[in-house]
Amino acid sequence: MTGDHRVLTLMWEARAPEGRGPDLLEWTRTRATELPDGPSAPLRTELFQAPQDRVLCLTWWRPEDGPDLPELPEPPPELITRAVHRWRFESVEVLAGT
């Protein structure tokens, strides 16, 4: 399935100091709920956690929402061990059954 189902996905990933993963996750959750509502809202927002106190936020957007999509900010220095990693992906194909 291609064409009409294409989306832009913004990836935001941060690593907290040891033991601060839950704090970073809560901070990220709060910021994700501050993304726009209504027609300019992301199609979907999903949060993940991983070993080593990592937090990942993915937001899916319509391609027509343009190049200036809102992104989560950098967390406070005490919640991260390095700069946030940010990537923008464009969907190229949705495989059947997945």
N, C-alpha and C positions, 0 to 999 in steps of 0.2 A: 504494500500500500504506500503510495507516494503522493506528491502533489498537495491536495487540500489539507493534509495532516502535518505538514511541515511546521516546525516550531523553532524558536531560539531558546536555548537553555543557558542560563547563567549559573556557573559553579563558583561557590565561595567556600574555602576550606581554611580552618585555623587550628592551631595546636596550643593547648593550654599548658601551663606549668603542671607538674605532677600533682594529681589530686584535685585540680581545679576544673576538670572537664565538666562536671555538673553545673558549675557557675557559668562557664562559657556557653554551655547549651542553653541555659536559661536566658542569658544575655542575647544570644542569637534568636531564640524564640520570640522574645519581646520585640527585637528589631524587625523580624520577619512579619509580625502582625502589624507593623507600621507601614508596610508597603501599601501603595494605592488601592482603593476600593473601586467598585463600579467597572465601567468599560475599560479603564486603564489598568485594572488589576491583573496580576499574573494569572495565567490559566491554572497553575498549580504551584504550590510551594511545599517542599519536603525537606525535613531535617533528618540527619543521620549522625550517629556517633560511632567511633571506632577506638581500637586500642591506642594507647599513648595519649589519651585525653584529646583526641581529635574530634572536631565538629565539622560537618559538611551541610551546606544549604544549597539546594537546587531550586531554581525558579524557572518555569516554562512560560514563554511569552509568544504572542502572535508576531510573525515576521513584520507585519505592517506597523507594529508598535514602535519601530524605528531604532536608530543606533543609540539613542540616549536613554536607555532603560535605567530605572532606579536600581541601585545596588546597595547591599548592606555596607555600612561603614566599617572602618577599622575598629576593633574592640579596644578598650582601655589597655594600656601597657601591662598592667598587672594580670590580665587574663590571657595573654599570649606569650609565646616564646620566640616568635618570629613574625615577619610580615604575613598577612593573609595572602593565600594563593587565589587568584581569580582567573577564570577562563570563560570564554563565550563559545558556545557550540551551536552549530546550525544543523538541524535534522536533515538527513539526506534520504533516509529510507526507514519505513516501519515494516518489519518482516511479519508475515502472517503467523498467527499462533503465539506471538511473544508480547 
